[in-house]
């Protein structure tokens, strides 16, 4: 006998009790997000700090903020490690205690131990298809940052090769410096 799995609506998902686990809404199911470890947490802190300083008053960076998007014609609520949203794109009706209701300018996902690059690569493509302008997949083992674009193939940055982007004017990230600051 096959048992049907009940699909959660966005409202049902948002009303789930918080039990210390971060969930994402994927294909109508609450999926637990991997718990960050030390290197992951350090990288999150450094990226958040760099984006906050760079953005100033022109936008805001958030750690682990849920965002409501559409994936494969269904409501999808991922929780990126870091996201950046420019002030000009802030939704006027955004409930400050709710998830972000529009696709961010930038999403950063940091690979957790045991998580394959391909898994986050597919997630990055889903973000791009949902309207996110840039997705960075950060690999602490390879000490690299792979950038996904809506109109170009992904590009990987390592060492002292500066990550710059016309979509994020004035932001310059040196992967070697980021990983050095994280003591990785």
N, C-alpha and C positions, 0 to 999 in steps of 0.2 A: 504494500500500500504506500503510495506517495502522498506525503503531507505537503500542502501548499504553504508557502512562507508568506506571511502577511507583509505587504508593502507599507512602509511608513510614509505618511504625507510629510511635507515640510513642517507643518504645525506640530504633528506628533513627534517628529525628530527634535524640534526646538523645545518641546516640553519634557523630554527625557530627563530623569533625575541625574544630577551630577554626582558621580560616585568616585571622583578622582581620576577617571579615565577620559581622555579626549576621544571623541568619536567623529567620524566623517559620515555623511549620508551618501552612499554609493549604491546605485541601482535599487533604491527603495529600502536599503538595509543600513543599520547603524554598524559601522565597521570601526573597531578600535584602532587608533593611530599608535604607531610604535612609540614607546617611551624614550625620550631623548637621554643620551648618555653624556659624559663629561665633554668630549670633543664637540659633539653636536651642540650642547648648550653654550660652550665658548664661542663657536662660530655664529650661532644665533645672536648672541650679545654683541659681537663685533660688527656684524652686518647691520644690526639694528642701530647701533651707535653711528656707524658711517653714514647710513641713509638719513638719520635724523639730523646730523650736522649738515650734510649736503643739502637736504630739502629746506631747512630753515622754516620759513613761513609759507613756502610754496606747496607743501604737501605733508603727509604724515606716514610714518612707518609703524607697523604693528607686528608684535610677535603672536603667533598662533591665534589669529583672528579668523573665524569662520567666514566664508564668502559663499553667497548663493549664486550658483551658475547653472547652466544647462549642459548636460553631457548625454549624447545619444538620445536626444529629445526628452530626457528626464531631468528632474531637479537633482542637482548635485551640490553637496555642501562639503567641499574640502576645507582643511584647516592647514594652510601653508605655514611653514616655519617662520617666514617673514613675508609681509606684503607691504607694498608702497602704493599709495593713492595720492595723486596730485589734487590740490585744493580745487582746481577748476573742474575736476571730474567728481567731486564729492556729491553724492545724491542728496537733493534737498529734503527728501522725505526719510532719510536714514534714521532709524530708531537707534539711538546711541547705545542701547543695551543689546541690540540684535546683531546678526551677522551683516557684513558688508553686502549691499544689495546690487553692486555692479562689478564688472570685471576690473580688477586692479591694473595699474600701469605695469607693475612688476611683482612677480612671485618668486620667492627663493625657497627651494626645497633642498634639504641637506640629507644625504644618504646616511642611513643608520646602519650600525653593524649588522651584517647578515642580509641586508636589503640589496638586491641586485640593481645595477645601474639601469638595466632595461625596464624595470618596473617604474622607476621615476621618469625615465625617458617617455614612456607611454603616457604617464600622468602629465608630463610637460606638454605633450602634443594635445591632450584633452584640454588643458588650460588655454593653449593658443586657439584651439577651435572654439572655445567658449568666449573669446574676446580679450584675453589677457595679452598685453602688448609684448611683454618679455618674461621669460622664465629662466631662472638660473638654477641649474642642478649642481650642487657642490659635493665633491667627492674628496673626503679628507685623506683617504688612502692614496689616491692618485695625486693629491694636492692640486686639484683642477676645478675649474668652473666652466660648465658647458652652458652656453646661452642658446635658447630656442627663440626663433623669430617667426612671425606670421608669414613673411615673404622671402625667406632665405633658409638654407640648410643650417643646422646647428653648428656653432663654432666653439671650440674648447680653448680656454685660456689657462696657461701654466706659467710658473716662474715670474719673471719680470715683464712679461707681455701685458701691457696695460689693457684692461677691459674698459673701453669707452663706448658710448652709444649715443647717436643723435637723438634718440627718444628720451634719454636721460642726460640732457646737456650739462656739462661741467662735472659730472661724476666720473671719477677715475679710480678703478680698483686694481691693485697689483696683487695677484694671487699669492705670490711669495710672501708679501707683507701680511696679508690676511692670515695665512697659516702660521707665520711666525708669531703674530700677536696671540693666536690661539694656542701657542706652544705645541704645535703638531709637527 
